[in-house]
Amino acid sequence: MRIAGLVLTFAVTILFMSTTSARAQNPGSIVINPYAGAIVFDDGAVNDLGLEVDVGAIFGGRLIVSLPGNFRLFGAYGYAPLSMEASEFVGEPLAITDLDANSHVYYGGFEYNLYSRVSPTTLLLSAGIGGMTVDLEGVDDQTDFLASLGVGFTHRASDRITFRAEVRDHIMFCSSDAGGVVEEIAACFNDEILNHFEISGGLEVWLY
């Protein structure tokens, strides 16, 4: 229900903003956006083992193509090396003190830019779908469906360089065959929704 509300709010906002006047981009413009930031990984089932995932760094890039109006099509990939340690809020872990993991997130979708007539700064909203692969040390990779919602801003520094910053919720629809057995290591032990929050920034480089 919470996810449905977020999607509905996002859709209504897009419809409202599409009725406002804004400076449109040239359709077909191509942009690359390397970025870096931090990700707060939803501990999910890891907490049941007495572990917590540390806040980690994320590095990635986007390829963006401008569409008619203020919409843009994008594809994105991010890599986040993660580490786990004994939780301060849960009981003693099951003979585990430290564990490393790698997270790969890849998704594509659409974004909307609301331009101002008087400022080079724009509001940015985006939504996409894709997948997230979690590679836990000594355990088979786990890949799950992902929906990603973001809000942020861009600021034009020159004709070909734009600064971009955003907050993003990677909504991971986690499924597991562990059947609630906490002796196994997994992102989740039962089907559940995990929210991984990303804060990132980078430069958009306009190639065309």
PyMOL CGO cylinders between C-alpha atoms (Angstrom):
from pymol import cmd
from pymol.cgo import CYLINDER

trace = [
    CYLINDER, 0.00, 0.00, 0.00, 2.85, 2.38, 0.80, 0.3, 1, 1, 1, 1, 1, 1,
    CYLINDER, 2.85, 2.38, 0.80, 4.51, 1.68, -2.54, 0.3, 1, 1, 1, 1, 1, 1,
    CYLINDER, 4.51, 1.68, -2.54, 1.25, 2.21, -4.41, 0.3, 1, 1, 1, 1, 1, 1,
    CYLINDER, 1.25, 2.21, -4.41, 0.83, 5.57, -2.66, 0.3, 1, 1, 1, 1, 1, 1,
    CYLINDER, 0.83, 5.57, -2.66, 4.33, 6.67, -3.67, 0.3, 1, 1, 1, 1, 1, 1,
    CYLINDER, 4.33, 6.67, -3.67, 3.73, 5.70, -7.29, 0.3, 1, 1, 1, 1, 1, 1,
    CYLINDER, 3.73, 5.70, -7.29, 0.37, 7.53, -7.34, 0.3, 1, 1, 1, 1, 1, 1,
    CYLINDER, 0.37, 7.53, -7.34, 1.91, 10.65, -5.81, 0.3, 1, 1, 1, 1, 1, 1,
    CYLINDER, 1.91, 10.65, -5.81, 4.72, 10.55, -8.36, 0.3, 1, 1, 1, 1, 1, 1,
    CYLINDER, 4.72, 10.55, -8.36, 2.25, 10.20, -11.26, 0.3, 1, 1, 1, 1, 1, 1,
    CYLINDER, 2.25, 10.20, -11.26, 0.05, 13.06, -10.03, 0.3, 1, 1, 1, 1, 1, 1,
    CYLINDER, 0.05, 13.06, -10.03, 3.08, 15.29, -9.60, 0.3, 1, 1, 1, 1, 1, 1,
    CYLINDER, 3.08, 15.29, -9.60, 4.22, 14.57, -13.16, 0.3, 1, 1, 1, 1, 1, 1,
    CYLINDER, 4.22, 14.57, -13.16, 0.77, 15.34, -14.56, 0.3, 1, 1, 1, 1, 1, 1,
    CYLINDER, 0.77, 15.34, -14.56, 0.59, 18.60, -12.62, 0.3, 1, 1, 1, 1, 1, 1,
    CYLINDER, 0.59, 18.60, -12.62, 4.05, 19.72, -13.61, 0.3, 1, 1, 1, 1, 1, 1,
    CYLINDER, 4.05, 19.72, -13.61, 3.50, 18.86, -17.25, 0.3, 1, 1, 1, 1, 1, 1,
    CYLINDER, 3.50, 18.86, -17.25, 0.89, 21.62, -17.40, 0.3, 1, 1, 1, 1, 1, 1,
    CYLINDER, 0.89, 21.62, -17.40, 3.39, 24.28, -16.33, 0.3, 1, 1, 1, 1, 1, 1,
    CYLINDER, 3.39, 24.28, -16.33, 5.57, 26.28, -18.66, 0.3, 1, 1, 1, 1, 1, 1,
    CYLINDER, 5.57, 26.28, -18.66, 9.19, 25.18, -18.78, 0.3, 1, 1, 1, 1, 1, 1,
    CYLINDER, 9.19, 25.18, -18.78, 12.22, 25.41, -20.99, 0.3, 1, 1, 1, 1, 1, 1,
    CYLINDER, 12.22, 25.41, -20.99, 12.35, 22.21, -23.07, 0.3, 1, 1, 1, 1, 1, 1,
    CYLINDER, 12.35, 22.21, -23.07, 15.53, 20.38, -24.06, 0.3, 1, 1, 1, 1, 1, 1,
    CYLINDER, 15.53, 20.38, -24.06, 16.47, 19.43, -27.58, 0.3, 1, 1, 1, 1, 1, 1,
    CYLINDER, 16.47, 19.43, -27.58, 15.09, 15.94, -28.28, 0.3, 1, 1, 1, 1, 1, 1,
    CYLINDER, 15.09, 15.94, -28.28, 17.88, 13.47, -28.96, 0.3, 1, 1, 1, 1, 1, 1,
    CYLINDER, 17.88, 13.47, -28.96, 20.48, 15.16, -26.75, 0.3, 1, 1, 1, 1, 1, 1,
    CYLINDER, 20.48, 15.16, -26.75, 22.85, 12.58, -25.23, 0.3, 1, 1, 1, 1, 1, 1,
    CYLINDER, 22.85, 12.58, -25.23, 24.22, 12.94, -21.69, 0.3, 1, 1, 1, 1, 1, 1,
    CYLINDER, 24.22, 12.94, -21.69, 26.59, 10.79, -19.60, 0.3, 1, 1, 1, 1, 1, 1,
    CYLINDER, 26.59, 10.79, -19.60, 26.46, 11.10, -15.82, 0.3, 1, 1, 1, 1, 1, 1,
    CYLINDER, 26.46, 11.10, -15.82, 29.18, 9.49, -13.67, 0.3, 1, 1, 1, 1, 1, 1,
    CYLINDER, 29.18, 9.49, -13.67, 28.23, 9.72, -10.01, 0.3, 1, 1, 1, 1, 1, 1,
    CYLINDER, 28.23, 9.72, -10.01, 29.28, 8.74, -6.50, 0.3, 1, 1, 1, 1, 1, 1,
    CYLINDER, 29.28, 8.74, -6.50, 27.61, 8.79, -3.13, 0.3, 1, 1, 1, 1, 1, 1,
    CYLINDER, 27.61, 8.79, -3.13, 26.46, 6.73, -0.17, 0.3, 1, 1, 1, 1, 1, 1,
    CYLINDER, 26.46, 6.73, -0.17, 23.90, 3.95, 0.18, 0.3, 1, 1, 1, 1, 1, 1,
    CYLINDER, 23.90, 3.95, 0.18, 22.01, 2.95, 3.32, 0.3, 1, 1, 1, 1, 1, 1,
    CYLINDER, 22.01, 2.95, 3.32, 21.29, -0.74, 2.79, 0.3, 1, 1, 1, 1, 1, 1,
    CYLINDER, 21.29, -0.74, 2.79, 18.13, -2.17, 4.35, 0.3, 1, 1, 1, 1, 1, 1,
    CYLINDER, 18.13, -2.17, 4.35, 19.41, -4.80, 6.79, 0.3, 1, 1, 1, 1, 1, 1,
    CYLINDER, 19.41, -4.80, 6.79, 16.41, -7.06, 6.21, 0.3, 1, 1, 1, 1, 1, 1,
    CYLINDER, 16.41, -7.06, 6.21, 17.15, -10.62, 7.32, 0.3, 1, 1, 1, 1, 1, 1,
    CYLINDER, 17.15, -10.62, 7.32, 20.73, -9.76, 8.20, 0.3, 1, 1, 1, 1, 1, 1,
    CYLINDER, 20.73, -9.76, 8.20, 19.47, -8.35, 11.52, 0.3, 1, 1, 1, 1, 1, 1,
    CYLINDER, 19.47, -8.35, 11.52, 18.13, -11.79, 12.43, 0.3, 1, 1, 1, 1, 1, 1,
    CYLINDER, 18.13, -11.79, 12.43, 21.75, -12.98, 12.45, 0.3, 1, 1, 1, 1, 1, 1,
    CYLINDER, 21.75, -12.98, 12.45, 22.79, -10.23, 14.85, 0.3, 1, 1, 1, 1, 1, 1,
    CYLINDER, 22.79, -10.23, 14.85, 24.48, -8.28, 12.04, 0.3, 1, 1, 1, 1, 1, 1,
    CYLINDER, 24.48, -8.28, 12.04, 24.01, -4.85, 10.50, 0.3, 1, 1, 1, 1, 1, 1,
    CYLINDER, 24.01, -4.85, 10.50, 25.13, -3.47, 7.14, 0.3, 1, 1, 1, 1, 1, 1,
    CYLINDER, 25.13, -3.47, 7.14, 27.37, -0.43, 7.38, 0.3, 1, 1, 1, 1, 1, 1,
    CYLINDER, 27.37, -0.43, 7.38, 26.60, 2.66, 5.34, 0.3, 1, 1, 1, 1, 1, 1,
    CYLINDER, 26.60, 2.66, 5.34, 28.61, 2.16, 2.16, 0.3, 1, 1, 1, 1, 1, 1,
    CYLINDER, 28.61, 2.16, 2.16, 29.85, 4.04, -0.86, 0.3, 1, 1, 1, 1, 1, 1,
    CYLINDER, 29.85, 4.04, -0.86, 28.23, 3.66, -4.28, 0.3, 1, 1, 1, 1, 1, 1,
    CYLINDER, 28.23, 3.66, -4.28, 29.77, 4.43, -7.68, 0.3, 1, 1, 1, 1, 1, 1,
    CYLINDER, 29.77, 4.43, -7.68, 28.03, 4.35, -11.01, 0.3, 1, 1, 1, 1, 1, 1,
    CYLINDER, 28.03, 4.35, -11.01, 26.99, 6.03, -14.20, 0.3, 1, 1, 1, 1, 1, 1,
    CYLINDER, 26.99, 6.03, -14.20, 23.97, 6.89, -16.32, 0.3, 1, 1, 1, 1, 1, 1,
    CYLINDER, 23.97, 6.89, -16.32, 23.37, 7.31, -20.02, 0.3, 1, 1, 1, 1, 1, 1,
    CYLINDER, 23.37, 7.31, -20.02, 20.55, 9.80, -20.65, 0.3, 1, 1, 1, 1, 1, 1,
    CYLINDER, 20.55, 9.80, -20.65, 18.71, 10.69, -23.86, 0.3, 1, 1, 1, 1, 1, 1,
    CYLINDER, 18.71, 10.69, -23.86, 16.43, 13.73, -24.02, 0.3, 1, 1, 1, 1, 1, 1,
    CYLINDER, 16.43, 13.73, -24.02, 12.87, 13.22, -25.23, 0.3, 1, 1, 1, 1, 1, 1,
    CYLINDER, 12.87, 13.22, -25.23, 10.32, 15.79, -26.45, 0.3, 1, 1, 1, 1, 1, 1,
    CYLINDER, 10.32, 15.79, -26.45, 9.14, 18.11, -23.70, 0.3, 1, 1, 1, 1, 1, 1,
    CYLINDER, 9.14, 18.11, -23.70, 10.91, 17.85, -20.34, 0.3, 1, 1, 1, 1, 1, 1,
    CYLINDER, 10.91, 17.85, -20.34, 11.21, 14.05, -20.23, 0.3, 1, 1, 1, 1, 1, 1,
    CYLINDER, 11.21, 14.05, -20.23, 14.42, 12.05, -20.54, 0.3, 1, 1, 1, 1, 1, 1,
    CYLINDER, 14.42, 12.05, -20.54, 15.09, 8.33, -20.97, 0.3, 1, 1, 1, 1, 1, 1,
    CYLINDER, 15.09, 8.33, -20.97, 17.95, 6.83, -18.96, 0.3, 1, 1, 1, 1, 1, 1,
    CYLINDER, 17.95, 6.83, -18.96, 19.81, 3.65, -18.13, 0.3, 1, 1, 1, 1, 1, 1,
    CYLINDER, 19.81, 3.65, -18.13, 21.91, 3.37, -14.95, 0.3, 1, 1, 1, 1, 1, 1,
    CYLINDER, 21.91, 3.37, -14.95, 24.35, 1.07, -13.17, 0.3, 1, 1, 1, 1, 1, 1,
    CYLINDER, 24.35, 1.07, -13.17, 25.75, 1.35, -9.66, 0.3, 1, 1, 1, 1, 1, 1,
    CYLINDER, 25.75, 1.35, -9.66, 28.28, -0.68, -7.68, 0.3, 1, 1, 1, 1, 1, 1,
    CYLINDER, 28.28, -0.68, -7.68, 28.39, -0.64, -3.89, 0.3, 1, 1, 1, 1, 1, 1,
    CYLINDER, 28.39, -0.64, -3.89, 30.98, -2.60, -1.84, 0.3, 1, 1, 1, 1, 1, 1,
    CYLINDER, 30.98, -2.60, -1.84, 29.33, -3.37, 1.52, 0.3, 1, 1, 1, 1, 1, 1,
    CYLINDER, 29.33, -3.37, 1.52, 30.51, -4.66, 4.87, 0.3, 1, 1, 1, 1, 1, 1,
    CYLINDER, 30.51, -4.66, 4.87, 28.61, -6.13, 7.82, 0.3, 1, 1, 1, 1, 1, 1,
    CYLINDER, 28.61, -6.13, 7.82, 29.45, -6.21, 11.49, 0.3, 1, 1, 1, 1, 1, 1,
    CYLINDER, 29.45, -6.21, 11.49, 27.91, -7.26, 14.77, 0.3, 1, 1, 1, 1, 1, 1,
    CYLINDER, 27.91, -7.26, 14.77, 24.80, -5.19, 15.48, 0.3, 1, 1, 1, 1, 1, 1,
    CYLINDER, 24.80, -5.19, 15.48, 24.66, -2.96, 18.55, 0.3, 1, 1, 1, 1, 1, 1,
    CYLINDER, 24.66, -2.96, 18.55, 20.89, -3.40, 18.74, 0.3, 1, 1, 1, 1, 1, 1,
    CYLINDER, 20.89, -3.40, 18.74, 20.44, -7.16, 18.24, 0.3, 1, 1, 1, 1, 1, 1,
    CYLINDER, 20.44, -7.16, 18.24, 21.78, -10.17, 20.14, 0.3, 1, 1, 1, 1, 1, 1,
    CYLINDER, 21.78, -10.17, 20.14, 25.07, -11.92, 19.48, 0.3, 1, 1, 1, 1, 1, 1,
    CYLINDER, 25.07, -11.92, 19.48, 25.55, -13.06, 15.85, 0.3, 1, 1, 1, 1, 1, 1,
    CYLINDER, 25.55, -13.06, 15.85, 25.68, -16.75, 14.92, 0.3, 1, 1, 1, 1, 1, 1,
    CYLINDER, 25.68, -16.75, 14.92, 29.47, -17.26, 15.02, 0.3, 1, 1, 1, 1, 1, 1,
    CYLINDER, 29.47, -17.26, 15.02, 29.84, -14.36, 12.56, 0.3, 1, 1, 1, 1, 1, 1,
    CYLINDER, 29.84, -14.36, 12.56, 31.69, -11.15, 13.30, 0.3, 1, 1, 1, 1, 1, 1,
    CYLINDER, 31.69, -11.15, 13.30, 32.42, -9.63, 9.90, 0.3, 1, 1, 1, 1, 1, 1,
    CYLINDER, 32.42, -9.63, 9.90, 31.16, -10.26, 6.38, 0.3, 1, 1, 1, 1, 1, 1,
    CYLINDER, 31.16, -10.26, 6.38, 31.79, -8.53, 3.07, 0.3, 1, 1, 1, 1, 1, 1,
    CYLINDER, 31.79, -8.53, 3.07, 29.34, -8.18, 0.20, 0.3, 1, 1, 1, 1, 1, 1,
    CYLINDER, 29.34, -8.18, 0.20, 29.00, -6.46, -3.16, 0.3, 1, 1, 1, 1, 1, 1,
    CYLINDER, 29.00, -6.46, -3.16, 25.80, -4.95, -4.50, 0.3, 1, 1, 1, 1, 1, 1,
    CYLINDER, 25.80, -4.95, -4.50, 25.11, -4.27, -8.18, 0.3, 1, 1, 1, 1, 1, 1,
    CYLINDER, 25.11, -4.27, -8.18, 22.09, -2.18, -9.12, 0.3, 1, 1, 1, 1, 1, 1,
    CYLINDER, 22.09, -2.18, -9.12, 20.98, -1.69, -12.72, 0.3, 1, 1, 1, 1, 1, 1,
    CYLINDER, 20.98, -1.69, -12.72, 17.79, -0.04, -13.93, 0.3, 1, 1, 1, 1, 1, 1,
    CYLINDER, 17.79, -0.04, -13.93, 16.27, 2.10, -16.63, 0.3, 1, 1, 1, 1, 1, 1,
    CYLINDER, 16.27, 2.10, -16.63, 13.34, 4.48, -16.80, 0.3, 1, 1, 1, 1, 1, 1,
    CYLINDER, 13.34, 4.48, -16.80, 12.20, 8.03, -17.30, 0.3, 1, 1, 1, 1, 1, 1,
    CYLINDER, 12.20, 8.03, -17.30, 12.90, 11.31, -15.57, 0.3, 1, 1, 1, 1, 1, 1,
    CYLINDER, 12.90, 11.31, -15.57, 11.21, 14.68, -15.64, 0.3, 1, 1, 1, 1, 1, 1,
    CYLINDER, 11.21, 14.68, -15.64, 12.95, 18.06, -15.36, 0.3, 1, 1, 1, 1, 1, 1,
    CYLINDER, 12.95, 18.06, -15.36, 11.02, 21.14, -14.24, 0.3, 1, 1, 1, 1, 1, 1,
    CYLINDER, 11.02, 21.14, -14.24, 12.92, 24.16, -15.55, 0.3, 1, 1, 1, 1, 1, 1,
    CYLINDER, 12.92, 24.16, -15.55, 12.80, 27.70, -14.24, 0.3, 1, 1, 1, 1, 1, 1,
    CYLINDER, 12.80, 27.70, -14.24, 12.76, 30.78, -16.45, 0.3, 1, 1, 1, 1, 1, 1,
    CYLINDER, 12.76, 30.78, -16.45, 14.98, 32.67, -14.00, 0.3, 1, 1, 1, 1, 1, 1,
    CYLINDER, 14.98, 32.67, -14.00, 17.35, 30.04, -12.59, 0.3, 1, 1, 1, 1, 1, 1,
    CYLINDER, 17.35, 30.04, -12.59, 19.78, 27.46, -14.02, 0.3, 1, 1, 1, 1, 1, 1,
    CYLINDER, 19.78, 27.46, -14.02, 18.64, 25.05, -11.27, 0.3, 1, 1, 1, 1, 1, 1,
    CYLINDER, 18.64, 25.05, -11.27, 15.93, 22.49, -12.08, 0.3, 1, 1, 1, 1, 1, 1,
    CYLINDER, 15.93, 22.49, -12.08, 13.84, 20.05, -10.07, 0.3, 1, 1, 1, 1, 1, 1,
    CYLINDER, 13.84, 20.05, -10.07, 14.39, 16.42, -11.07, 0.3, 1, 1, 1, 1, 1, 1,
    CYLINDER, 14.39, 16.42, -11.07, 12.01, 13.47, -10.60, 0.3, 1, 1, 1, 1, 1, 1,
    CYLINDER, 12.01, 13.47, -10.60, 12.72, 9.98, -11.89, 0.3, 1, 1, 1, 1, 1, 1,
    CYLINDER, 12.72, 9.98, -11.89, 11.32, 6.47, -11.83, 0.3, 1, 1, 1, 1, 1, 1,
    CYLINDER, 11.32, 6.47, -11.83, 12.72, 3.22, -13.19, 0.3, 1, 1, 1, 1, 1, 1,
    CYLINDER, 12.72, 3.22, -13.19, 12.72, -0.56, -12.94, 0.3, 1, 1, 1, 1, 1, 1,
    CYLINDER, 12.72, -0.56, -12.94, 15.53, -3.10, -13.07, 0.3, 1, 1, 1, 1, 1, 1,
    CYLINDER, 15.53, -3.10, -13.07, 17.31, -5.46, -10.73, 0.3, 1, 1, 1, 1, 1, 1,
    CYLINDER, 17.31, -5.46, -10.73, 19.71, -5.66, -7.80, 0.3, 1, 1, 1, 1, 1, 1,
    CYLINDER, 19.71, -5.66, -7.80, 22.30, -8.41, -7.35, 0.3, 1, 1, 1, 1, 1, 1,
    CYLINDER, 22.30, -8.41, -7.35, 23.74, -8.97, -3.87, 0.3, 1, 1, 1, 1, 1, 1,
    CYLINDER, 23.74, -8.97, -3.87, 26.95, -10.98, -3.82, 0.3, 1, 1, 1, 1, 1, 1,
    CYLINDER, 26.95, -10.98, -3.82, 27.55, -12.17, -0.25, 0.3, 1, 1, 1, 1, 1, 1,
    CYLINDER, 27.55, -12.17, -0.25, 30.93, -13.61, 0.70, 0.3, 1, 1, 1, 1, 1, 1,
    CYLINDER, 30.93, -13.61, 0.70, 30.87, -17.39, 0.38, 0.3, 1, 1, 1, 1, 1, 1,
    CYLINDER, 30.87, -17.39, 0.38, 27.19, -17.48, -0.70, 0.3, 1, 1, 1, 1, 1, 1,
    CYLINDER, 27.19, -17.48, -0.70, 25.55, -17.71, -4.11, 0.3, 1, 1, 1, 1, 1, 1,
    CYLINDER, 25.55, -17.71, -4.11, 24.56, -14.39, -5.70, 0.3, 1, 1, 1, 1, 1, 1,
    CYLINDER, 24.56, -14.39, -5.70, 21.00, -13.23, -5.13, 0.3, 1, 1, 1, 1, 1, 1,
    CYLINDER, 21.00, -13.23, -5.13, 19.24, -11.15, -7.80, 0.3, 1, 1, 1, 1, 1, 1,
    CYLINDER, 19.24, -11.15, -7.80, 15.82, -9.54, -7.25, 0.3, 1, 1, 1, 1, 1, 1,
    CYLINDER, 15.82, -9.54, -7.25, 13.46, -7.23, -9.09, 0.3, 1, 1, 1, 1, 1, 1,
    CYLINDER, 13.46, -7.23, -9.09, 13.90, -3.53, -8.34, 0.3, 1, 1, 1, 1, 1, 1,
    CYLINDER, 13.90, -3.53, -8.34, 11.85, -0.36, -8.65, 0.3, 1, 1, 1, 1, 1, 1,
    CYLINDER, 11.85, -0.36, -8.65, 13.69, 2.92, -8.18, 0.3, 1, 1, 1, 1, 1, 1,
    CYLINDER, 13.69, 2.92, -8.18, 12.24, 6.36, -7.35, 0.3, 1, 1, 1, 1, 1, 1,
    CYLINDER, 12.24, 6.36, -7.35, 14.39, 9.49, -7.16, 0.3, 1, 1, 1, 1, 1, 1,
    CYLINDER, 14.39, 9.49, -7.16, 14.10, 13.20, -6.45, 0.3, 1, 1, 1, 1, 1, 1,
    CYLINDER, 14.10, 13.20, -6.45, 16.83, 15.80, -6.77, 0.3, 1, 1, 1, 1, 1, 1,
    CYLINDER, 16.83, 15.80, -6.77, 18.06, 18.79, -8.73, 0.3, 1, 1, 1, 1, 1, 1,
    CYLINDER, 18.06, 18.79, -8.73, 20.39, 19.75, -11.53, 0.3, 1, 1, 1, 1, 1, 1,
    CYLINDER, 20.39, 19.75, -11.53, 22.34, 23.00, -11.90, 0.3, 1, 1, 1, 1, 1, 1,
    CYLINDER, 22.34, 23.00, -11.90, 23.72, 24.09, -15.26, 0.3, 1, 1, 1, 1, 1, 1,
    CYLINDER, 23.72, 24.09, -15.26, 27.36, 25.16, -14.86, 0.3, 1, 1, 1, 1, 1, 1,
    CYLINDER, 27.36, 25.16, -14.86, 28.09, 25.65, -18.57, 0.3, 1, 1, 1, 1, 1, 1,
    CYLINDER, 28.09, 25.65, -18.57, 26.67, 24.75, -21.96, 0.3, 1, 1, 1, 1, 1, 1,
    CYLINDER, 26.67, 24.75, -21.96, 27.95, 21.17, -21.61, 0.3, 1, 1, 1, 1, 1, 1,
    CYLINDER, 27.95, 21.17, -21.61, 28.36, 20.58, -17.88, 0.3, 1, 1, 1, 1, 1, 1,
    CYLINDER, 28.36, 20.58, -17.88, 25.53, 20.19, -15.36, 0.3, 1, 1, 1, 1, 1, 1,
    CYLINDER, 25.53, 20.19, -15.36, 25.85, 19.32, -11.66, 0.3, 1, 1, 1, 1, 1, 1,
    CYLINDER, 25.85, 19.32, -11.66, 23.35, 16.73, -10.47, 0.3, 1, 1, 1, 1, 1, 1,
    CYLINDER, 23.35, 16.73, -10.47, 22.41, 15.57, -6.96, 0.3, 1, 1, 1, 1, 1, 1,
    CYLINDER, 22.41, 15.57, -6.96, 19.58, 13.33, -5.80, 0.3, 1, 1, 1, 1, 1, 1,
    CYLINDER, 19.58, 13.33, -5.80, 18.11, 11.06, -3.17, 0.3, 1, 1, 1, 1, 1, 1,
    CYLINDER, 18.11, 11.06, -3.17, 16.87, 7.69, -4.43, 0.3, 1, 1, 1, 1, 1, 1,
    CYLINDER, 16.87, 7.69, -4.43, 14.87, 4.83, -2.94, 0.3, 1, 1, 1, 1, 1, 1,
    CYLINDER, 14.87, 4.83, -2.94, 15.83, 1.48, -4.47, 0.3, 1, 1, 1, 1, 1, 1,
    CYLINDER, 15.83, 1.48, -4.47, 12.78, -0.65, -3.68, 0.3, 1, 1, 1, 1, 1, 1,
    CYLINDER, 12.78, -0.65, -3.68, 13.95, -4.26, -3.79, 0.3, 1, 1, 1, 1, 1, 1,
    CYLINDER, 13.95, -4.26, -3.79, 11.30, -6.97, -4.03, 0.3, 1, 1, 1, 1, 1, 1,
    CYLINDER, 11.30, -6.97, -4.03, 13.32, -9.60, -2.21, 0.3, 1, 1, 1, 1, 1, 1,
    CYLINDER, 13.32, -9.60, -2.21, 12.45, -13.27, -2.46, 0.3, 1, 1, 1, 1, 1, 1,
    CYLINDER, 12.45, -13.27, -2.46, 14.21, -16.18, -0.79, 0.3, 1, 1, 1, 1, 1, 1,
    CYLINDER, 14.21, -16.18, -0.79, 14.05, -19.97, -0.59, 0.3, 1, 1, 1, 1, 1, 1,
    CYLINDER, 14.05, -19.97, -0.59, 15.59, -19.94, 2.87, 0.3, 1, 1, 1, 1, 1, 1,
    CYLINDER, 15.59, -19.94, 2.87, 12.16, -20.51, 4.42, 0.3, 1, 1, 1, 1, 1, 1,
    CYLINDER, 12.16, -20.51, 4.42, 12.95, -18.56, 7.58, 0.3, 1, 1, 1, 1, 1, 1,
    CYLINDER, 12.95, -18.56, 7.58, 16.08, -20.54, 8.42, 0.3, 1, 1, 1, 1, 1, 1,
    CYLINDER, 16.08, -20.54, 8.42, 18.30, -17.92, 10.05, 0.3, 1, 1, 1, 1, 1, 1,
    CYLINDER, 18.30, -17.92, 10.05, 21.43, -20.09, 9.94, 0.3, 1, 1, 1, 1, 1, 1,
    CYLINDER, 21.43, -20.09, 9.94, 21.70, -19.19, 6.25, 0.3, 1, 1, 1, 1, 1, 1,
    CYLINDER, 21.70, -19.19, 6.25, 23.02, -15.84, 5.02, 0.3, 1, 1, 1, 1, 1, 1,
    CYLINDER, 23.02, -15.84, 5.02, 20.63, -14.00, 2.70, 0.3, 1, 1, 1, 1, 1, 1,
    CYLINDER, 20.63, -14.00, 2.70, 19.24, -10.55, 2.03, 0.3, 1, 1, 1, 1, 1, 1,
    CYLINDER, 19.24, -10.55, 2.03, 15.86, -11.89, 3.17, 0.3, 1, 1, 1, 1, 1, 1,
    CYLINDER, 15.86, -11.89, 3.17, 14.50, -15.17, 4.55, 0.3, 1, 1, 1, 1, 1, 1,
    CYLINDER, 14.50, -15.17, 4.55, 10.96, -14.67, 3.26, 0.3, 1, 1, 1, 1, 1, 1,
    CYLINDER, 10.96, -14.67, 3.26, 9.40, -12.59, 0.49, 0.3, 1, 1, 1, 1, 1, 1,
    CYLINDER, 9.40, -12.59, 0.49, 9.54, -8.93, 1.55, 0.3, 1, 1, 1, 1, 1, 1,
    CYLINDER, 9.54, -8.93, 1.55, 10.18, -5.42, 0.30, 0.3, 1, 1, 1, 1, 1, 1,
    CYLINDER, 10.18, -5.42, 0.30, 13.48, -3.78, 1.22, 0.3, 1, 1, 1, 1, 1, 1,
    CYLINDER, 13.48, -3.78, 1.22, 14.19, -0.06, 0.84, 0.3, 1, 1, 1, 1, 1, 1,
    CYLINDER, 14.19, -0.06, 0.84, 17.81, 0.86, 0.07, 0.3, 1, 1, 1, 1, 1, 1,
    CYLINDER, 17.81, 0.86, 0.07, 18.36, 4.64, 0.16, 0.3, 1, 1, 1, 1, 1, 1,
    CYLINDER, 18.36, 4.64, 0.16, 21.01, 6.28, -1.99, 0.3, 1, 1, 1, 1, 1, 1,
    CYLINDER, 21.01, 6.28, -1.99, 22.35, 9.85, -1.78, 0.3, 1, 1, 1, 1, 1, 1,
    CYLINDER, 22.35, 9.85, -1.78, 24.58, 10.73, -4.71, 0.3, 1, 1, 1, 1, 1, 1,
    CYLINDER, 24.58, 10.73, -4.71, 25.96, 13.50, -6.85, 0.3, 1, 1, 1, 1, 1, 1,
    CYLINDER, 25.96, 13.50, -6.85, 27.92, 13.90, -10.06, 0.3, 1, 1, 1, 1, 1, 1,
    CYLINDER, 27.92, 13.90, -10.06, 28.32, 15.75, -13.31, 0.3, 1, 1, 1, 1, 1, 1,
    CYLINDER, 28.32, 15.75, -13.31, 26.15, 15.48, -16.39, 0.3, 1, 1, 1, 1, 1, 1,
    CYLINDER, 26.15, 15.48, -16.39, 28.33, 15.86, -19.49, 0.3, 1, 1, 1, 1, 1, 1,
    CYLINDER, 28.33, 15.86, -19.49, 26.36, 16.82, -22.60, 0.3, 1, 1, 1, 1, 1, 1,
    CYLINDER, 26.36, 16.82, -22.60, 27.84, 15.05, -25.62, 0.3, 1, 1, 1, 1, 1, 1,
    CYLINDER, 27.84, 15.05, -25.62, 25.26, 16.34, -28.07, 0.3, 1, 1, 1, 1, 1, 1,
]
cmd.load_cgo(trace, "trace")
